[in-house]
Amino acid sequence: MTNDDLPLAIGLSQSVGWPHTANDWSVALQVGRGTVATDGDEVVGVMLWWPQGPKHATLGLAIVPEAHQRRGIGRLLIDETLRQADDRAVSLCGTADGLRLYERVGFVAHGLVHQFQGVVSPSAKGEIDSSLTDAVDLDDLVQLDTAVDGRNRNDLLRAIHADAEVLGLEQDGVLVGWAMCRPFGRGHVIGPVVARSVTDAAQLAEPFLRRHAGSFVRLDTPSDSGLSKLLASHGLEQVGEVVAMTRGPSPSPTGLARHFALASQAFG
């Protein structure tokens, strides 16, 4: 897949009702690699993946239009993607339609991801807590993210950071949590959110919800994030659920912090 394929990929995503903008697709391809399936001059499928160091990767933005399903195109795309990923363990968020295919090629379910979205309820703006800062060193941010489970998301985080608002949580001058909020789809997405506890995660996410009151916001959270009450209190509803799956060894949590919200279902 090259930049020349982006208009066709955007058209495919629009045909299946996805909200991804041209910029969303451009960033995804900038930091990832993709494969396009064609039948003559017609694009009949696309799939992308993102390296996260030498041992891990994520897979996403997989589309085969309904008119071309049940022709083995999805299997061709995933076989090629896994070949490109080499020996990396690959993680993805699987929809119900794709679960059987993913299971056939060795993916194993290990959790659920909940999609929350909606127009944020109006609320008092409030002041940013004194322990939060918007002067976050990008190198420190990447270092803490890598410390969560060993995945190297340096390229991804630097790419999405360019358009993002960032908040960090410090303790004794050390960064112990951070969150991003950036334009995505119909409005904004809050994520990643990296923190030690649900209390810290909520402290990081809430200022973005207040800032974007009256606007459309989305978060993708692990089902055990503990953020559902906070999100509901700001008017966001759970509108979907996908299955977190991995082929190969899963990233190993260190306990230093964890991801309370994903960058996206595709990026992880």
DOPAVO-742445 format. One line per field, with one value per residue (C-alpha): x, y negated, z; residue in three letters; residue number from 0. Coordinates in pm, whole numbers, padded with zeros to 5 digits, m for minus. Layout:
N
xx	(X;...)
yy	(Y;...)
zz	(Z;...)
resn	(ALA;...)
resi	(NUM;...)
***
This chain:
268
xx	(00000;00127;m00002;m00156;m00392;m00523;m00824;m00940;m00887;m01084;m01365;m01366;m01388;m01672;m01857;m01860;m01958;m01623;m01561;m01190;m01083;m00817;m00577;m00654;m00562;m00252;m00114;m00194;00003;00284;00373;00253;00255;m00039;m00150;m00414;m00602;m00719;m00936;m00841;m00860;m01091;m00967;m01142;m00967;m00707;m00524;m00257;m00015;00217;00556;00608;00970;01121;00887;00541;00297;m00069;m00301;m00605;m00797;m00891;m01172;m01324;m01648;m01955;m01980;m01637;m01660;m01651;m01396;m01092;m00969;m00949;m00738;m00502;m00463;m00395;m00152;00047;00033;00161;00437;00547;00532;00777;00827;00650;00358;00061;m00234;m00566;m00919;m01152;m01513;m01766;m01744;m01370;m01332;m01348;m01080;m00851;m00893;m00812;m00473;m00383;m00515;m00636;m00883;m00767;m01005;m01261;m01236;m01535;m01602;m01750;m01857;m02101;m02138;m01986;m02237;m02185;m02001;m01804;m01466;m01277;m00909;m00643;m00524;m00189;m00033;m00112;00103;00077;00457;00529;00868;00805;01101;00970;00625;00764;00981;00684;00475;00746;00775;00410;00473;00790;00633;00821;00560;00804;00715;00341;00341;00560;00331;00004;00165;00199;m00177;m00252;m00321;m00115;m00144;00102;00075;00387;00497;00809;00900;00874;00619;00391;00102;m00004;m00290;m00343;m00649;m00643;m00876;m01015;m01319;m01629;m01454;m01179;m01043;m00894;m00613;m00372;m00417;m00129;m00151;m00083;m00444;m00800;m00795;m00491;m00644;m00967;m00768;m00592;m00899;m01149;m00986;m01016;m01384;m01438;m01244;m01452;m01793;m02056;m01834;m01814;m01554;m01458;m01256;m01166;m01099;m01018;m01334;m01170;m01049;m01290;m01363;m01723;m01886;m01672;m01754;m02126;m02128;m02008;m02272;m02067;m02230;m02083;m02178;m01968;m01740;m01454;m01237;m00869;m00668;m00301;m00113;00203;00320;00123;00314;00418;00282;00542;00300;00460;00157;m00107;m00308;m00652;m00744;m00610;m00467;m00728;m00862;m00615;m00307;m00374)
yy	(00000;m00348;m00702;m00664;m00402;m00629;m00771;m00416;m00310;m00612;m00515;m00159;m00280;m00515;m00230;m00031;m00330;m00404;m00766;m00781;m01101;m01142;m01258;m00951;m00726;m00928;m00902;m00528;m00461;m00699;m00486;m00149;00082;00191;00439;00376;00659;00591;00769;00616;00241;00273;00258;00540;00527;00356;00436;00247;00333;00136;00255;00194;00294;00626;00847;00692;00541;00454;00520;00319;00117;00447;00407;00640;00493;00713;00771;00938;01134;01516;01519;01580;01222;01170;01482;01367;01028;01164;01427;01155;00926;01198;01277;00914;00905;01196;01342;01062;01136;00956;00808;00685;00585;00830;00765;01047;01081;01144;01370;01702;01594;01467;01784;01998;01830;01863;01556;01614;01391;01243;00956;00705;00343;00113;m00178;m00487;m00790;m01077;m01450;m01547;m01692;m02058;m02099;m02352;m02410;m02390;m02434;m02178;m01999;m02132;m01787;m01788;m01959;m02023;m02064;m01697;m01592;m01363;m01140;m01089;m01010;m00744;m00598;m00554;m00401;m00147;m00065;00051;00377;00349;00248;m00023;m00267;m00552;m00621;m00601;m00826;m01087;m01091;m01134;m01374;m01628;m01698;m01615;m01794;m01627;m01617;m01459;m01359;m01412;m01294;m01447;m01580;m01239;m01161;m00882;m00912;m01088;m01121;m01249;m01394;m01448;m01504;m01176;m01072;m01273;m01477;m01389;m01071;m01059;m00806;m00669;m00713;m00566;m00569;m00374;m00359;m00429;m00739;m00874;m00777;m00962;m01264;m01272;m01212;m01443;m01775;m01674;m01590;m01933;m02109;m01942;m01979;m02002;m01820;m01458;m01252;m00885;m00655;m00288;m00133;00214;00358;00353;m00009;m00131;m00449;m00371;m00577;m00880;m00858;m00809;m01111;m01319;m01179;m00917;m00581;m00241;m00178;00125;00402;00582;00876;00818;01098;01186;01434;01527;01420;01127;00818;00866;00600;00466;00324;m00021;m00159;m00036;m00153;m00276;m00393;m00291;m00519;m00350;m00001;00039;m00106;00053)
zz	(00000;m00091;m00057;m00403;m00255;00021;m00171;m00244;00118;00239;00001;00137;00496;00409;00239;00565;00779;00944;01052;00957;00785;00518;00790;01004;00712;00626;00980;00991;00674;00773;01077;00945;00647;00440;00177;m00089;m00260;m00615;m00868;m01200;m01145;m00845;m00485;m00299;00038;00256;00580;00776;01053;01283;01414;01785;01815;01705;01908;01881;01629;01594;01301;01198;00939;00776;00522;00266;00124;00164;m00211;m00207;00116;00125;m00158;00062;00029;00405;00441;00165;00332;00678;00550;00372;00674;00909;00659;00668;01048;01054;01404;01590;01820;01662;01851;01716;01811;01640;01545;01551;01171;01178;01482;01296;01049;01323;01527;01222;01183;01550;01730;02087;02272;02603;02679;02557;02448;02496;02263;02433;02237;02219;02258;02591;02835;02925;03254;03449;03292;03620;03676;03585;03897;04014;03978;03605;03345;02972;02952;02896;02762;02465;02547;02901;02761;02526;02802;03037;02760;02682;03053;03060;02874;02668;02337;02147;02013;01960;01594;01655;01961;01793;01489;01678;01924;01643;01644;02007;02332;02607;02983;03221;03586;03793;04135;04289;03946;03778;03506;03635;03387;03069;02824;02471;02299;01922;01625;01495;01295;01389;01657;01904;02060;02409;02413;02489;02862;03063;03443;03761;03880;03770;03992;03806;03469;03549;03665;03328;03110;03275;03176;02809;02858;03013;02737;02467;02630;02356;02105;01990;02178;02164;02391;02345;02685;02815;02970;03314;03293;03559;03362;03262;03543;03464;03093;03157;03388;03092;02855;02671;02599;02531;02169;02084;02199;02026;02129;02213;02052;02014;01797;01982;02327;02467;02586;02949;03190;03432;03689;03669;03481;03238;02938;03044;02693;02352;02085;01864;01811;01524;01697;02037)
resn	(MET;THR;ASN;ASP;ASP;LEU;PRO;LEU;ALA;ILE;GLY;LEU;SER;GLN;SER;VAL;GLY;TRP;PRO;HIS;THR;ALA;ASN;ASP;TRP;SER;VAL;ALA;LEU;GLN;VAL;GLY;ARG;GLY;THR;VAL;ALA;THR;ASP;GLY;ASP;GLU;VAL;VAL;GLY;VAL;MET;LEU;TRP;TRP;PRO;GLN;GLY;PRO;LYS;HIS;ALA;THR;LEU;GLY;LEU;ALA;ILE;VAL;PRO;GLU;ALA;HIS;GLN;ARG;ARG;GLY;ILE;GLY;ARG;LEU;LEU;ILE;ASP;GLU;THR;LEU;ARG;GLN;ALA;ASP;ASP;ARG;ALA;VAL;SER;LEU;CYS;GLY;THR;ALA;ASP;GLY;LEU;ARG;LEU;TYR;GLU;ARG;VAL;GLY;PHE;VAL;ALA;HIS;GLY;LEU;VAL;HIS;GLN;PHE;GLN;GLY;VAL;VAL;SER;PRO;SER;ALA;LYS;GLY;GLU;ILE;ASP;SER;SER;LEU;THR;ASP;ALA;VAL;ASP;LEU;ASP;ASP;LEU;VAL;GLN;LEU;ASP;THR;ALA;VAL;ASP;GLY;ARG;ASN;ARG;ASN;ASP;LEU;LEU;ARG;ALA;ILE;HIS;ALA;ASP;ALA;GLU;VAL;LEU;GLY;LEU;GLU;GLN;ASP;GLY;VAL;LEU;VAL;GLY;TRP;ALA;MET;CYS;ARG;PRO;PHE;GLY;ARG;GLY;HIS;VAL;ILE;GLY;PRO;VAL;VAL;ALA;ARG;SER;VAL;THR;ASP;ALA;ALA;GLN;LEU;ALA;GLU;PRO;PHE;LEU;ARG;ARG;HIS;ALA;GLY;SER;PHE;VAL;ARG;LEU;ASP;THR;PRO;SER;ASP;SER;GLY;LEU;SER;LYS;LEU;LEU;ALA;SER;HIS;GLY;LEU;GLU;GLN;VAL;GLY;GLU;VAL;VAL;ALA;MET;THR;ARG;GLY;PRO;SER;PRO;SER;PRO;THR;GLY;LEU;ALA;ARG;HIS;PHE;ALA;LEU;ALA;SER;GLN;ALA;PHE;GLY)
resi	(0;1;2;3;4;5;6;7;8;9;10;11;12;13;14;15;16;17;18;19;20;21;22;23;24;25;26;27;28;29;30;31;32;33;34;35;36;37;38;39;40;41;42;43;44;45;46;47;48;49;50;51;52;53;54;55;56;57;58;59;60;61;62;63;64;65;66;67;68;69;70;71;72;73;74;75;76;77;78;79;80;81;82;83;84;85;86;87;88;89;90;91;92;93;94;95;96;97;98;99;100;101;102;103;104;105;106;107;108;109;110;111;112;113;114;115;116;117;118;119;120;121;122;123;124;125;126;127;128;129;130;131;132;133;134;135;136;137;138;139;140;141;142;143;144;145;146;147;148;149;150;151;152;153;154;155;156;157;158;159;160;161;162;163;164;165;166;167;168;169;170;171;172;173;174;175;176;177;178;179;180;181;182;183;184;185;186;187;188;189;190;191;192;193;194;195;196;197;198;199;200;201;202;203;204;205;206;207;208;209;210;211;212;213;214;215;216;217;218;219;220;221;222;223;224;225;226;227;228;229;230;231;232;233;234;235;236;237;238;239;240;241;242;243;244;245;246;247;248;249;250;251;252;253;254;255;256;257;258;259;260;261;262;263;264;265;266;267)
***
